Amino acid sequence: MRFYSIILSNLHKNTTVDTETYIINDIAAFGLDSSVRELQNTFNQLTYSHIPIIDNEGYLGCLSETDAHCFEASKPVREFQYALETFHVRKETHWLDILEAFALHGSNIMPVLGDLNNYLGYFELSDIMSLFNNTPFLNETGGIIVVEKGLRDYSFSEMSQIVESNEGKILGMFISSMNDDTMQATIKIGHSAMNEIVQTFRRYSYVVVSNHDEDKLLEDLKNRSRYLDKYLNI
């Protein structure tokens, strides 16, 4: 299971965040000689999707809850070493890359390794998500525009230029959907010149997927105009 179906890109990066302060060790990593039953009992008490496995302080990988409950409880983890998933991040990894790692590996804990590949502890998904929740993309008031264009035709610099040329302030931007032919970008901007920005995107051959009050007003005016034409022609 993946926690996110988005590709994070070009979001505001807060370089002042010290992610090392979020490293925790609420559960100790297990060794290869631990029994599967020990892991099963731990999973039953917690809500973690994985548990880290180490050997002589070296990180070997994570065993998932699903696998742990499928294996014979009396046997040691060593016999199932092939099932370990080796995902991890470094202590200096940026929080946005950590969040992406969570999404890619479908885990709610992320092992953290030091410079010598020594196991330091792990991040919890909720802690890293809190950093995302505190970005201007979610915290600042503004409007959301979702635009669509061909994969070979879109440009982040062009989208930024469209917003900024209309005196808009970008609070965040990321690819929220992608297939073989097209992508959709979600852009959050300060509340200014929204209609002008929407119309400029259209002039640059972007499809505006999101709904906007200005569009509803124009559609309402068009409908009223059609009704008036019908009335005058009676």
N, CA, C and O of each residue as an XYZ file, in Angstrom:
936
protein
N       0.848     -1.202      0.000
C       0.000      0.000      0.000
C       0.873      1.238      0.000
O       1.859      1.308      0.735
N       0.518      2.213     -0.818
C       1.240      3.472     -0.828
C       0.419      4.530     -0.120
O      -0.798      4.610     -0.288
N       1.101      5.338      0.672
C       0.395      6.343      1.453
C       0.066      7.565      0.614
O      -0.843      8.321      0.957
N       0.785      7.772     -0.472
C       0.542      8.929     -1.322
C       0.629      8.500     -2.763
O       1.440      7.646     -3.122
N      -0.206      9.092     -3.586
C      -0.169      8.805     -5.018
C       0.290     10.030     -5.778
O      -0.166     10.289     -6.892
N       1.210     10.798     -5.162
C       1.702     12.004     -5.800
C       3.202     11.947     -5.897
O       3.860     11.257     -5.118
N       3.742     12.669     -6.847
C       5.177     12.866     -6.948
C       5.467     14.251     -6.418
O       5.063     15.245     -7.021
N       6.157     14.329     -5.309
C       6.447     15.622     -4.709
C       7.520     16.319     -5.515
O       8.548     15.721     -5.834
N       7.295     17.561     -5.843
C       8.266     18.296     -6.626
C       8.056     19.781     -6.465
O       6.934     20.281     -6.546
N       9.160     20.483     -6.233
C       9.155     21.939     -6.209
C       8.349     22.533     -5.068
O       7.947     23.694     -5.146
N       8.100     21.764     -4.000
C       7.467     22.324     -2.820
C       8.469     23.170     -2.062
O       9.681     23.003     -2.201
N       7.942     24.087     -1.255
C       8.794     24.915     -0.419
C       9.618     24.036      0.514
O       9.054     23.239      1.264
N      10.959     24.170      0.480
C      11.830     23.384      1.349
C      12.355     24.265      2.469
O      13.056     25.248      2.225
N      12.017     23.912      3.681
C      12.465     24.662      4.839
C      13.790     24.082      5.297
O      13.811     23.068      5.995
N      14.902     24.710      4.914
C      16.220     24.168      5.189
C      16.626     24.323      6.643
O      17.687     23.834      7.031
N      15.818     24.985      7.457
C      16.173     25.181      8.859
C      15.712     24.022      9.734
O      16.073     23.967     10.909
N      14.929     23.098      9.195
C      14.420     21.988      9.981
C      15.533     20.980     10.255
O      16.192     20.518      9.323
N      15.748     20.638     11.516
C      16.726     19.644     11.905
C      16.000     18.323     12.115
O      15.447     18.080     13.187
N      16.000     17.468     11.094
C      15.238     16.225     11.185
C      15.844     15.253     12.189
O      15.164     14.328     12.634
N      17.114     15.444     12.555
C      17.736     14.534     13.514
C      17.007     14.536     14.853
O      17.029     13.543     15.580
N      16.362     15.651     15.175
C      15.636     15.728     16.443
C      14.389     14.836     16.437
O      13.799     14.591     17.489
N      13.991     14.354     15.264
C      12.810     13.508     15.155
C      13.151     12.016     15.174
O      12.255     11.174     15.105
N      14.443     11.687     15.267
C      14.841     10.283     15.328
C      14.442      9.712     16.691
O      14.770     10.281     17.731
N      13.733      8.584     16.674
C      13.268      7.982     17.927
C      13.673      6.509     17.994
O      14.029      5.893     16.989
N      13.607      5.971     19.203
C      13.926      4.566     19.432
C      12.928      3.949     20.405
O      13.311      3.226     21.324
N      11.653      4.238     20.198
C      10.627      3.712     21.095
C      10.595      2.189     21.095
O      10.285      1.565     22.110
N      10.917      1.599     19.953
C      11.061      0.139     19.913
C      12.488     -0.177     19.492
O      13.035      0.457     18.590
N      13.079     -1.153     20.146
C      14.443     -1.543     19.798
C      14.417     -2.399     18.537
O      13.482     -3.166     18.307
N      15.460     -2.253     17.727
C      15.572     -3.107     16.555
C      15.821     -4.547     16.995
O      16.475     -4.784     18.010
N      15.312     -5.488     16.247
C      15.490     -6.903     16.560
C      16.699     -7.465     15.821
O      17.112     -6.937     14.788
N      17.262     -8.546     16.367
C      18.376     -9.231     15.728
C      17.918    -10.448     14.956
O      16.755    -10.844     15.031
N      18.838    -11.038     14.215
C      18.499    -12.208     13.407
C      18.128    -13.419     14.250
O      17.411    -14.307     13.790
N      18.620    -13.454     15.487
C      18.317    -14.592     16.343
C      16.992    -14.429     17.099
O      16.563    -15.344     17.801
N      16.348    -13.275     16.956
C      15.030    -13.086     17.568
C      14.036    -14.027     16.905
O      14.143    -14.325     15.715
N      13.088    -14.480     17.671
C      12.075    -15.361     17.093
C      11.016    -14.531     16.379
O      10.782    -13.370     16.716
N      10.390    -15.143     15.399
C       9.305    -14.480     14.691
C       8.176    -14.160     15.657
O       7.479    -13.159     15.496
N       7.994    -15.018     16.670
C       6.930    -14.783     17.651
C       7.134    -13.456     18.381
O       6.167    -12.752     18.670
N       8.406    -13.109     18.684
C       8.689    -11.843     19.349
C       8.240    -10.664     18.485
O       7.657     -9.700     18.983
N       8.517    -10.755     17.198
C       8.082     -9.688     16.301
C       6.567     -9.638     16.192
O       5.974     -8.559     16.166
N       5.941    -10.809     16.128
C       4.483    -10.851     16.039
C       3.849    -10.193     17.261
O       2.883     -9.439     17.137
N       4.396    -10.483     18.439
C       3.877     -9.882     19.666
C       4.042     -8.367     19.657
O       3.162     -7.631     20.102
N       5.186     -7.913     19.142
C       5.429     -6.465     19.069
C       4.461     -5.803     18.101
O       3.911     -4.742     18.397
N       4.252     -6.420     16.954
C       3.299     -5.874     15.988
C       1.890     -5.816     16.581
O       1.139     -4.878     16.315
N       1.543     -6.801     17.368
C       0.208     -6.827     17.971
C      -0.004     -5.688     18.962
O      -1.136     -5.275     19.214
N       1.094     -5.184     19.519
C       1.001     -4.114     20.512
C       1.114     -2.720     19.896
O       0.757     -1.722     20.521
N       1.616     -2.667     18.660
C       1.887     -1.379     18.021
C       1.110     -1.242     16.716
O       0.423     -2.163     16.275
N       1.243     -0.058     16.113
C       0.581      0.184     14.825
C       1.599      0.331     13.702
O       1.265      0.831     12.627
N       2.835     -0.097     13.937
C       3.878      0.045     12.925
C       3.697     -0.988     11.809
O       3.250     -2.110     12.047
N       4.051     -0.586     10.601
C       3.950     -1.477      9.452
C       5.181     -2.368      9.309
O       5.109     -3.439      8.706
N       6.317     -1.925      9.868
C       7.582     -2.650      9.757
C       8.352     -2.568     11.073
O       8.090     -1.700     11.906
N       9.295     -3.474     11.245
C      10.225     -3.437     12.375
C      11.643     -3.601     11.830
O      11.894     -4.508     11.037
N      12.575     -2.735     12.246
C      13.968     -2.835     11.762
C      14.679     -4.066     12.335
O      14.456     -4.458     13.481
N      15.531     -4.655     11.515
C      16.353     -5.800     11.899
C      17.825     -5.407     11.741
O      18.227     -4.893     10.697
N      18.628     -5.654     12.788
C      20.044     -5.303     12.741
C      20.897     -6.517     13.106
O      20.394     -7.514     13.623
N      22.184     -6.413     12.828
C      23.133     -7.459     13.185
C      24.445     -6.786     13.546
O      25.079     -6.170     12.690
N      24.863     -6.893     14.804
C      26.078     -6.233     15.274
C      26.060     -4.737     14.956
O      27.036     -4.176     14.458
N      24.921     -4.108     15.259
C      24.709     -2.671     15.053
C      24.588     -2.287     13.580
O      24.391     -1.112     13.270
N      24.700     -3.238     12.681
C      24.543     -2.939     11.263
C      23.104     -3.166     10.838
O      22.494     -4.162     11.227
N      22.561     -2.273     10.059
C      21.168     -2.364      9.620
C      21.057     -3.349      8.465
O      21.803     -3.251      7.491
N      20.142     -4.287      8.565
C      19.940     -5.296      7.530
C      18.691     -5.040      6.700
O      18.654     -5.369      5.514
N      17.677     -4.460      7.310
C      16.431     -4.211      6.602
C      15.263     -4.235      7.561
O      15.445     -4.309      8.776
N      14.062     -4.173      7.010
C      12.841     -4.186      7.815
C      12.003     -5.405      7.457
O      11.931     -5.812      6.297
N      11.374     -5.976      8.473
C      10.404     -7.044      8.241
C       9.011     -6.456      8.391
O       8.714     -5.788      9.383
N       8.167     -6.702      7.416
C       6.822     -6.132      7.440
C       5.905     -6.943      8.347
O       6.142     -8.125      8.597
N       4.871     -6.298      8.826
C       3.892     -6.977      9.676
C       3.222     -8.118      8.921
O       2.988     -9.190      9.479
N       2.918     -7.882      7.657
C       2.260     -8.914      6.841
C       3.100    -10.177      6.771
O       2.588    -11.281      6.957
N       4.408    -10.012      6.498
C       5.294    -11.176      6.404
C       5.453    -11.856      7.754
O       5.438    -13.083      7.844
N       5.607    -11.054      8.807
C       5.832    -11.625     10.138
C       4.699    -12.551     10.554
O       4.938    -13.579     11.189
N       3.477    -12.200     10.205
C       2.332    -13.025     10.593
C       2.139    -14.225      9.669
O       1.313    -15.097      9.939
N       2.905    -14.264      8.576
C       2.829    -15.410      7.669
C       3.876    -16.475      8.000
O       3.728    -17.636      7.617
N       4.930    -16.078      8.710
C       6.027    -16.997      8.993
C       5.762    -17.805     10.262
O       4.960    -17.416     11.112
N       6.453    -18.934     10.368
C       6.312    -19.806     11.530
C       6.872    -19.126     12.771
O       8.039    -18.733     12.797
N       6.053    -18.989     13.786
C       6.388    -18.175     14.951
C       7.604    -18.671     15.708
O       8.332    -17.855     16.273
N       7.855    -19.965     15.745
C       8.942    -20.508     16.548
C      10.314    -20.356     15.902
O      11.334    -20.551     16.564
N      10.348    -20.016     14.638
C      11.628    -19.933     13.928
C      12.269    -18.565     14.109
O      11.576    -17.579     14.360
N      13.614    -18.500     13.980
C      14.310    -17.214     14.103
C      14.158    -16.389     12.828
O      13.915    -16.914     11.741
N      14.309    -15.098     13.002
C      14.214    -14.192     11.850
C      15.259    -14.538     10.799
O      15.052    -14.310      9.607
N      16.383    -15.090     11.248
C      17.476    -15.430     10.330
C      16.994    -16.279      9.157
O      17.483    -16.128      8.037
N      16.054    -17.156      9.406
C      15.577    -18.052      8.343
C      14.733    -17.324      7.298
O      14.438    -17.864      6.232
N      14.355    -16.104      7.619
C      13.515    -15.343      6.682
C      14.196    -14.044      6.256
O      13.539    -13.061      5.911
N      15.512    -14.065      6.288
C      16.276    -12.856      5.970
C      16.010    -12.390      4.539
O      16.146    -11.205      4.233
N      15.638    -13.309      3.679
C      15.341    -12.966      2.294
C      14.166    -12.003      2.163
O      14.029    -11.316      1.151
N      13.314    -11.954      3.196
C      12.107    -11.116      3.129
C      12.343     -9.693      3.618
O      11.436     -8.863      3.564
N      13.545     -9.402      4.093
C      13.817     -8.071      4.626
C      13.805     -7.025      3.518
O      14.355     -7.241      2.438
N      13.179     -5.904      3.797
C      13.149     -4.769      2.877
C      14.191     -3.761      3.339
O      14.175     -3.343      4.497
N      15.093     -3.367      2.453
C      16.280     -2.612      2.865
C      16.129     -1.095      2.775
O      17.135     -0.385      2.784
N      14.916     -0.584      2.691
C      14.748      0.870      2.574
C      15.237      1.575      3.842
O      15.173      1.025      4.942
N      15.724      2.800      3.661
C      16.221      3.613      4.775
C      16.505      5.022      4.269
O      16.484      5.265      3.062
N      16.768      5.934      5.171
C      17.247      7.274      4.831
C      18.468      7.570      5.700
O      18.778      6.829      6.632
N      19.151      8.664      5.377
C      20.301      9.090      6.167
C      19.875     10.149      7.172
O      18.814     10.757      7.033
N      20.696     10.366      8.172
C      20.342     11.341      9.199
C      20.270     12.753      8.635
O      19.578     13.607      9.190
N      20.991     13.012      7.517
C      20.989     14.345      6.923
C      19.994     14.476      5.772
O      19.932     15.528      5.135
N      19.220     13.437      5.495
C      18.255     13.485      4.398
C      17.213     14.568      4.653
O      16.705     14.704      5.766
N      16.899     15.336      3.612
C      15.919     16.410      3.749
C      14.544     15.818      4.040
O      14.210     14.734      3.563
N      13.745     16.546      4.834
C      12.437     16.020      5.258
C      11.519     15.710      4.087
O      10.706     14.789      4.168
N      11.639     16.470      2.991
C      10.766     16.212      1.848
C      11.156     14.909      1.162
O      10.289     14.185      0.670
N      12.453     14.603      1.123
C      12.906     13.326      0.571
C      12.527     12.167      1.495
O      12.255     11.060      1.030
N      12.512     12.424      2.800
C      12.068     11.402      3.742
C      10.590     11.090      3.512
O      10.184      9.928      3.509
N       9.800     12.131      3.320
C       8.373     11.944      3.067
C       8.148     11.147      1.793
O       7.263     10.294      1.730
N       8.949     11.427      0.787
C       8.836     10.676     -0.464
C       9.211      9.213     -0.254
O       8.596      8.323     -0.842
N      10.219      8.960      0.582
C      10.622      7.582      0.867
C       9.486      6.819      1.550
O       9.251      5.649      1.247
N       8.784      7.479      2.469
C       7.620      6.847      3.088
C       6.607      6.442      2.020
O       6.066      5.337      2.052
N       6.359      7.338      1.084
C       5.371      7.066      0.041
C       5.795      5.917     -0.857
O       4.980      5.072     -1.225
N       7.069      5.891     -1.207
C       7.561      4.875     -2.135
C       7.535      3.476     -1.535
O       7.331      2.495     -2.250
N       7.743      3.381     -0.222
C       7.897      2.063      0.397
C       6.689      1.637      1.229
O       6.697      0.555      1.817
N       5.659      2.469      1.285
C       4.439      2.078      1.969
C       4.642      1.715      3.421
O       4.045      0.759      3.917
N       5.484      2.475      4.108
C       5.793      2.202      5.507
C       5.396      3.387      6.369
O       5.317      4.512      5.876
N       5.146      3.148      7.657
C       4.906      4.278      8.548
C       6.054      4.499      9.529
O       5.969      5.349     10.416
N       7.145      3.713      9.360
C       8.406      4.044     10.027
C       9.516      4.002      8.986
O       9.433      3.257      8.010
N      10.554      4.804      9.198
C      11.647      4.883      8.243
C      12.981      4.809      8.995
O      13.338      5.758      9.693
N      13.732      3.690      8.864
C      15.022      3.564      9.537
C      15.995      4.659      9.106
O      16.011      5.083      7.951
N      16.806      5.104     10.067
C      17.781      6.173      9.821
C      19.187      5.628     10.052
O      19.472      5.041     11.096
N      20.058      5.828      9.071
C      21.431      5.347      9.176
C      22.399      6.511      9.281
O      22.156      7.594      8.749
N      23.517      6.265      9.988
C      24.567      7.257     10.119
C      25.565      7.161      8.985
O      25.348      6.429      8.020
N      26.664      7.901      9.099
C      27.666      7.959      8.035
C      28.329      6.612      7.781
O      28.767      6.337      6.664
N      28.404      5.774      8.804
C      29.050      4.458      8.676
C      28.013      3.341      8.538
O      28.285      2.180      8.841
N      26.841      3.713      8.083
C      25.730      2.768      7.910
C      25.267      2.159      9.232
O      24.604      1.122      9.247
N      25.621      2.812     10.342
C      25.146      2.348     11.635
C      23.704      2.774     11.849
O      23.292      3.858     11.435
N      22.943      1.903     12.503
C      21.523      2.152     12.743
C      21.366      3.143     13.889
O      21.877      2.919     14.986
N      20.645      4.256     13.628
C      20.476      5.309     14.624
C      19.090      5.310     15.267
O      18.919      5.819     16.375
N      18.125      4.754     14.590
C      16.746      4.804     15.055
C      15.833      4.920     13.844
O      16.174      4.443     12.762
N      14.687      5.543     14.015
C      13.751      5.637     12.900
C      12.890      6.896     13.023
O      12.736      7.472     14.100
N      12.343      7.293     11.885
C      11.358      8.366     11.840
C       9.965      7.744     11.826
O       9.760      6.658     11.283
N       9.014      8.448     12.430
C       7.608      8.082     12.296
C       6.972      8.944     11.215
O       7.279     10.131     11.098
N       6.095      8.351     10.434
C       5.432      9.080      9.357
C       4.712     10.310      9.881
O       4.772     11.373      9.263
N       4.024     10.178     11.024
C       3.241     11.301     11.551
C       4.123     12.503     11.875
O       3.704     13.645     11.689
N       5.347     12.253     12.362
C       6.253     13.361     12.683
C       6.696     14.099     11.420
O       6.750     15.329     11.401
N       7.010     13.350     10.377
C       7.453     13.986      9.131
C       6.290     14.672      8.438
O       6.457     15.723      7.819
N       5.102     14.068      8.544
C       3.927     14.715      7.971
C       3.651     16.059      8.640
O       3.164     16.986      7.993
N       3.959     16.166      9.930
C       3.727     17.427     10.635
C       4.578     18.541     10.050
O       4.173     19.704     10.058
N       5.765     18.192      9.539
C       6.606     19.200      8.889
C       5.947     19.700      7.611
O       5.975     20.892      7.307
N       5.351     18.763      6.864
C       4.635     19.145      5.645
C       3.434     20.009      5.979
O       3.134     20.969      5.269
N       2.742     19.665      7.067
C       1.558     20.427      7.466
C       1.903     21.863      7.849
O       1.044     22.744      7.806
N       3.156     22.097      8.223
C       3.567     23.441      8.639
C       4.157     24.275      7.514
O       4.618     25.392      7.749
N       4.148     23.750      6.298
C       4.668     24.529      5.169
C       3.637     25.573      4.735
O       2.448     25.421      5.012
N       4.086     26.631      4.057
C       3.147     27.628      3.537
C       2.096     27.031      2.619
O       1.006     27.586      2.478
N       2.414     25.893      1.987
C       1.448     25.276      1.075
C       0.145     24.959      1.796
O      -0.932     25.093      1.217
N       0.235     24.538      3.060
C      -0.966     24.207      3.815
C      -1.360     25.286      4.813
O      -2.541     25.452      5.118
N      -0.387     26.010      5.315
C      -0.654     26.952      6.402
C      -1.163     28.309      5.935
O      -2.037     28.895      6.574
N      -0.626     28.811      4.829
C      -0.988     30.139      4.356
C      -2.322     30.101      3.615
O      -2.650     29.121      2.947
N      -3.075     31.177      3.747
C      -4.329     31.266      2.991
C      -4.021     31.540      1.529
O      -3.075     32.259      1.206
N      -4.809     30.974      0.671
C      -4.581     31.164     -0.752
C      -5.567     30.343     -1.562
O      -6.476     29.719     -1.014
N      -5.377     30.352     -2.864
C      -6.251     29.610     -3.761
C      -5.492     28.495     -4.448
O      -4.278     28.576     -4.631
N      -6.216     27.450     -4.829
C      -5.634     26.287     -5.496
C      -6.035     26.284     -6.968
O      -7.207     26.445     -7.309
N      -5.045     26.100     -7.825
C      -5.287     25.921     -9.248
C      -4.675     24.587     -9.663
O      -3.513     24.312     -9.365
N      -5.455     23.764    -10.348
C      -4.956     22.503    -10.883
C      -4.967     22.596    -12.400
O      -6.015     22.804    -13.012
N      -3.795     22.440    -13.001
C      -3.685     22.552    -14.455
C      -3.160     21.247    -15.034
O      -2.481     20.476    -14.356
N      -3.487     21.018    -16.298
C      -3.088     19.781    -16.978
C      -2.444     20.112    -18.307
O      -2.874     21.017    -19.022
N      -1.393     19.351    -18.627
C      -0.725     19.538    -19.910
C       0.040     18.260    -20.256
O       0.245     17.401    -19.399
N       0.458     18.142    -21.511
C       1.207     16.978    -21.954
C       2.528     16.854    -21.215
O       3.130     17.854    -20.825
N       2.976     15.617    -21.026
C       4.203     15.384    -20.276
C       5.401     16.087    -20.895
O       6.290     16.541    -20.175
N       5.435     16.182    -22.200
C       6.580     16.798    -22.869
C       6.439     18.308    -23.008
O       7.360     18.985    -23.464
N       5.292     18.827    -22.617
C       5.030     20.239    -22.895
C       5.060     21.141    -21.671
O       5.214     22.355    -21.806
N       4.916     20.575    -20.487
C       4.826     21.439    -19.312
C       6.212     21.853    -18.824
O       7.217     21.210    -19.125
N       6.234     22.930    -18.075
C       7.486     23.449    -17.524
C       7.198     24.149    -16.208
O       6.312     25.000    -16.136
N       7.944     23.795    -15.161
C       7.760     24.471    -13.884
C       8.099     25.948    -13.994
O       7.440     26.793    -13.387
N       9.134     26.257    -14.774
C       9.511     27.664    -14.924
C       8.424     28.439    -15.650
O       8.173     29.602    -15.334
N       7.775     27.802    -16.624
C       6.695     28.468    -17.343
C       5.497     28.689    -16.432
O       4.897     29.763    -16.442
N       5.142     27.662    -15.632
C       4.012     27.808    -14.719
C       4.287     28.895    -13.685
O       3.397     29.672    -13.339
N       5.514     28.945    -13.198
C       5.878     29.994    -12.239
C       5.781     31.364    -12.883
O       5.295     32.315    -12.271
N       6.244     31.461    -14.122
C       6.226     32.732    -14.835
C       4.796     33.208    -15.077
O       4.512     34.404    -15.013
N       3.889     32.251    -15.357
C       2.484     32.614    -15.576
C       1.893     33.213    -14.306
O       1.219     34.242    -14.353
N       2.144     32.571    -13.180
C       1.609     33.079    -11.915
C       2.228     34.419    -11.558
O       1.516     35.362    -11.213
N       3.549     34.507    -11.639
C       4.243     35.706    -11.178
C       4.048     36.887    -12.125
O       4.101     38.037    -11.691
N       3.824     36.622    -13.404
C       3.582     37.718    -14.344
C       2.241     38.390    -14.076
O       2.003     39.518    -14.507
N       1.362     37.679    -13.353
C       0.076     38.253    -12.951
C       0.100     38.711    -11.495
O      -0.940     38.860    -10.854
N       1.309     38.927    -10.994
C       1.534     39.414     -9.632
C       1.004     38.456     -8.571
O       0.603     38.876     -7.485
N       1.008     37.162     -8.899
C       0.629     36.139     -7.926
C       1.854     35.642     -7.172
O       2.974     35.699     -7.680
N       1.637     35.163     -5.980
C       2.707     34.624     -5.145
C       2.508     33.126     -4.989
O       1.478     32.683     -4.480
N       3.497     32.338     -5.429
C       3.400     30.887     -5.339
C       3.731     30.440     -3.920
O       4.790     30.769     -3.386
N       2.805     29.678     -3.310
C       3.017     29.135     -1.973
C       3.429     27.670     -2.013
O       3.923     27.138     -1.019
N       3.236     27.025     -3.134
C       3.636     25.634     -3.294
C       3.160     25.095     -4.628
O       2.166     25.563     -5.183
N       3.890     24.093     -5.145
C       3.525     23.518     -6.440
C       4.075     22.102     -6.506
O       5.234     21.865     -6.164
N       3.242     21.155     -6.949
C       3.725     19.789     -7.097
C       2.921     19.058     -8.160
O       1.813     19.463     -8.511
N       3.501     17.970     -8.668
C       2.811     17.122     -9.629
C       1.848     16.237     -8.849
O       2.286     15.392     -8.069
N       0.558     16.415     -9.044
C      -0.443     15.676     -8.272
C      -1.012     14.484     -9.021
O      -1.689     13.647     -8.424
N      -0.748     14.392    -10.327
C      -1.229     13.253    -11.105
C      -0.379     13.135    -12.361
O       0.064     14.137    -12.922
N      -0.157     11.901    -12.795
C       0.666     11.684    -13.985
C       0.291     10.362    -14.629
O       0.104      9.359    -13.941
N       0.180     10.362    -15.958
C       0.009      9.112    -16.687
C       0.969      9.109    -17.872
O       1.907      9.906    -17.902
N       0.754      8.239    -18.839
C       1.704      8.109    -19.947
C       1.758      9.356    -20.826
O       2.773      9.611    -21.473
N       0.685     10.131    -20.855
C       0.610     11.249    -21.793
C       0.562     12.619    -21.130
O       1.118     13.578    -21.665
N      -0.089     12.731    -19.979
C      -0.312     14.045    -19.386
C       0.069     14.057    -17.913
O       0.232     13.014    -17.280
N       0.204     15.261    -17.395
C       0.418     15.440    -15.968
C      -0.528     16.531    -15.483
O      -0.973     17.379    -16.256
N      -0.826     16.491    -14.187
C      -1.578     17.567    -13.550
C      -0.723     18.156    -12.440
O      -0.143     17.429    -11.634
N      -0.651     19.470    -12.407
C       0.105     20.178    -11.380
C      -0.872     20.933    -10.488
O      -1.782     21.606    -10.971
N      -0.671     20.811     -9.192
C      -1.470     21.550     -8.218
C      -0.637     22.727     -7.720
O       0.478     22.548     -7.229
N      -1.184     23.917     -7.850
C      -0.460     25.136     -7.503
C      -1.271     25.918     -6.485
O      -2.460     26.165     -6.688
N      -0.634     26.305     -5.397
C      -1.305     27.156     -4.420
C      -0.692     28.544     -4.495
O       0.526     28.704     -4.423
N      -1.546     29.537     -4.640
C      -1.077     30.911     -4.764
C      -1.823     31.797     -3.782
O      -2.903     31.445     -3.309
N      -1.238     32.954     -3.478
C      -1.931     33.936     -2.659
C      -3.160     34.442     -3.392
O      -3.200     34.438     -4.623
N      -4.163     34.879     -2.643
C      -5.412     35.335     -3.253
C      -5.184     36.655     -3.990
O      -5.373     37.730     -3.421
N      -4.780     36.568     -5.244
C      -4.605     37.776     -6.056
C      -4.665     37.386     -7.521
O      -4.002     36.444     -7.955
N      -5.469     38.122     -8.278
C      -5.553     37.960     -9.733
C      -5.818     36.511    -10.148
O      -5.255     36.030    -11.131
N      -6.663     35.831     -9.410
C      -6.915     34.426     -9.729
C      -7.484     34.256    -11.133
O      -7.060     33.366    -11.871
N      -8.444     35.106    -11.508
C      -9.048     34.972    -12.827
C      -8.023     35.210    -13.926
O      -7.987     34.483    -14.918
N      -7.182     36.239    -13.744
C      -6.156     36.535    -14.741
C      -5.183     35.369    -14.891
O      -4.761     35.037    -15.998
N      -4.831     34.751    -13.756
C      -3.899     33.615    -13.791
C      -4.531     32.435    -14.511
O      -3.887     31.781    -15.332
N      -5.793     32.166    -14.201
C      -6.502     31.057    -14.847
C      -6.563     31.265    -16.355
O      -6.289     30.347    -17.128
N      -6.921     32.470    -16.766
C      -7.030     32.760    -18.199
C      -5.672     32.692    -18.891
O      -5.582     32.265    -20.042
N      -4.618     33.111    -18.198
C      -3.275     33.053    -18.788
C      -2.849     31.605    -18.981
O      -2.260     31.269    -20.009
N      -3.135     30.745    -18.013
C      -2.829     29.323    -18.188
C      -3.516     28.783    -19.433
O      -2.920     28.014    -20.187
N      -4.752     29.174    -19.653
C      -5.473     28.694    -20.829
C      -4.838     29.210    -22.120
O      -4.772     28.491    -23.117
N      -4.379     30.445    -22.096
C      -3.728     30.994    -23.297
C      -2.433     30.240    -23.604
O      -2.004     30.168    -24.756
N      -1.823     29.684    -22.566
C      -0.596     28.908    -22.763
C      -0.907     27.421    -22.974
O      -0.025     26.575    -22.832
N      -2.146     27.112    -23.308
C      -2.592     25.757    -23.668
C      -2.585     24.775    -22.503
O      -2.465     23.566    -22.702
N      -2.714     25.299    -21.288
C      -2.935     24.425    -20.141
C      -4.444     24.241    -19.958
O      -5.214     25.186    -20.124
N      -4.852     23.035    -19.620
C      -6.244     22.787    -19.266
C      -6.398     23.044    -17.776
O      -5.701     22.430    -16.969
N      -7.295     23.940    -17.403
C      -7.531     24.234    -15.990
C      -8.568     23.245    -15.486
O      -9.740     23.325    -15.853
N      -8.137     22.316    -14.647
C      -8.981     21.239    -14.161
C      -9.850     21.688    -12.991
O     -10.993     21.252    -12.855
N      -9.309     22.549    -12.161
C     -10.035     22.994    -10.965
C     -11.158     23.948    -11.340
O     -11.128     24.591    -12.389
N     -12.159     24.024    -10.453
C     -13.284     24.931    -10.643
C     -13.018     26.248     -9.925
O     -12.441     26.272     -8.838
N     -13.444     27.334    -10.543
C     -13.198     28.654     -9.971
C     -14.457     29.501    -10.059
O     -15.240     29.386    -11.002
N     -14.635     30.357     -9.052
C     -15.832     31.197     -8.988
C     -15.968     32.056    -10.233
O     -17.076     32.294    -10.712
N     -14.838     32.522    -10.756
C     -14.888     33.372    -11.943
C     -15.467     32.618    -13.128
O     -16.239     33.165    -13.916
N     -15.073     31.327    -13.242
C     -15.607     30.508    -14.329
C     -17.108     30.311    -14.175
O     -17.852     30.361    -15.154
N     -17.553     30.086    -12.932
C     -18.980     29.906    -12.683
C     -19.752     31.171    -13.033
O     -20.857     31.097    -13.569
N     -19.168     32.340    -12.729
C     -19.815     33.606    -13.053
C     -19.919     33.781    -14.560
O     -20.963     34.196    -15.064
N     -18.846     33.468    -15.287
C     -18.873     33.596    -16.741
C     -19.889     32.642    -17.357
O     -20.599     32.999    -18.297
N     -19.952     31.411    -16.812
C     -20.905     30.437    -17.332
C     -22.330     30.899    -17.063
O     -23.222     30.728    -17.894
N     -22.530     31.488    -15.886
C     -23.861     31.999    -15.544
C     -24.257     33.132    -16.483
O     -25.406     33.216    -16.916
N     -23.304     33.998    -16.794
C     -23.580     35.105    -17.719
C     -23.899     34.574    -19.118
O     -24.782     35.096    -19.799
N     -23.177     33.535    -19.540
C     -23.439     32.946    -20.850
C     -24.845     32.353    -20.893
O     -25.575     32.521    -21.870
N     -25.215     31.648    -19.805
C     -26.556     31.055    -19.756
C     -27.630     32.130    -19.792
O     -28.635     31.985    -20.488
N     -27.422     33.214    -19.040
C     -28.398     34.310    -19.046
C     -28.498     34.937    -20.436
O     -29.578     35.327    -20.880
N     -27.351     35.027    -21.116
C     -27.340     35.600    -22.456
C     -28.132     34.733    -23.424
O     -28.861     35.246    -24.272
N     -27.986     33.417    -23.294
C     -28.728     32.498    -24.162
C     -30.230     32.599    -23.895
O     -31.032     32.598    -24.829
N     -30.609     32.685    -22.612
C     -32.020     32.841    -22.281
C     -32.576     34.142    -22.847
O     -33.711     34.190    -23.321
N     -31.756     35.206    -22.793
C     -32.200     36.498    -23.319
C     -32.389     36.424    -24.815
O     -33.362     36.960    -25.345
N     -31.461     35.760    -25.513
C     -31.581     35.596    -26.953
C     -32.857     34.843    -27.309
O     -33.561     35.226    -28.243
N     -33.158     33.786    -26.582
C     -34.363     33.017    -26.837
C     -35.600     33.878    -26.615
O     -36.555     33.814    -27.389
N     -35.580     34.695    -25.538
C     -36.721     35.549    -25.217
C     -36.949     36.576    -26.324
O     -38.088     36.822    -26.722
N     -35.855     37.180    -26.824
C     -35.975     38.219    -27.847
C     -36.435     37.641    -29.175
O     -37.019     38.344    -30.000
N     -36.165     36.347    -29.377
C     -36.525     35.716    -30.644
C     -37.917     35.114    -30.646
O     -38.374     34.595    -31.665
N     -38.598     35.182    -29.496
C     -39.964     34.653    -29.434
C     -40.919     35.556    -30.234
O     -42.117     35.279    -30.304
